[in-house]
């Protein structure tokens, strides 16, 4: 598996974990007054985000991605549903 394909897979998984954290765990914490799901999903998402960043730097190095493009991908990872836009931008690079 090349670096771009690996990055796409990791980005999708990290994006799903972010959505689960924001749209499931956070409402349970604040509406249901149960902080436990945020602790669990937060830890999982944190580990996946670190793996995402390592994969992003690996893809930059191996696929010679532009630093500005890499920064755009990083910013997209900070917003909900950003993984969808990352996929749209990175898919053409995966040949």
C-alpha atoms as one frame of an Amber mdcrd trajectory, in Angstrom:
protein
   0.000   0.000   0.000   1.480   3.329  -1.013   1.664   6.360   1.288  -1.286
   8.208  -0.290  -3.613   5.205  -0.088  -2.594   4.613   3.527  -3.201   8.285
   4.302  -6.678   8.116   2.715  -7.647   5.109   4.852  -6.310   6.648   8.058
  -7.990   9.975   7.247 -11.362   8.272   6.801 -11.044   6.360  10.082  -9.916
   9.478  11.957 -12.784  11.471  10.434 -15.326   8.896  11.574 -13.878   8.938
  15.097 -14.173  12.746  15.122 -17.826  12.573  14.062 -18.566   9.966  16.737
 -16.922  12.166  19.344 -18.735  15.355  18.314 -22.190  14.015  17.455 -22.573
  11.075  19.839 -20.205  11.327  22.811 -20.496  15.089  23.367 -24.333  15.124
  23.424 -24.285  12.175  25.822 -21.935  14.146  28.056 -23.878  17.393  28.070
 -27.463  16.204  27.634 -27.235  12.849  29.368 -24.744  14.094  31.979 -22.466
  11.104  31.420 -18.830  12.061  30.739 -17.594   8.484  30.216 -18.196   8.263
  26.406 -16.160  11.437  25.859 -13.260   9.924  27.770 -13.356   6.770  25.664
 -14.014   8.348  22.251 -11.701  11.246  23.065  -8.799   8.899  23.756  -9.490
   6.864  20.621  -9.765   9.999  18.500  -6.593  11.451  20.014  -4.563   8.363
  19.150  -6.053   8.269  15.646  -5.268  11.971  15.154  -1.626  11.355  16.049
  -1.542   8.466  13.552  -3.220  10.782  11.002  -0.491  13.397  11.452   2.295
  10.804  11.150   0.638   9.490   7.994   0.270  13.020   6.609   3.973  13.719
   7.072   4.829  10.327   5.579   2.648  11.057   2.527   4.268  14.485   2.175
   7.714  12.961   2.192   7.032   9.958  -0.042   4.641  11.610  -2.518   6.370
  15.012  -2.525   3.287  16.920  -1.436   3.489  20.695  -1.316   3.667  22.178
   2.206   0.691  24.460   1.495  -1.394  21.489   0.355  -0.367  19.568   3.468
  -1.427  22.521   5.628  -4.828  22.604   3.872  -5.324  18.908   4.654  -4.412
  19.546   8.291  -6.935  22.410   8.564  -9.639  20.250   6.973  -8.987  17.580
   9.596 -10.011  20.050  12.305 -13.600  20.467  11.101 -16.424  17.919  11.216
 -16.898  16.207   7.840 -13.471  17.515   6.819 -12.399  13.941   6.018 -14.853
  14.026   3.107 -13.082  17.060   1.628  -9.684  15.523   2.312 -10.773  12.462
   0.357 -11.899  14.622  -2.588  -8.541  16.423  -2.678  -6.289  13.412  -2.178
  -8.067  10.788  -4.312  -6.717  12.161  -7.647  -3.163  11.779  -6.277  -3.641
   8.069  -5.577  -2.713   6.492  -8.882
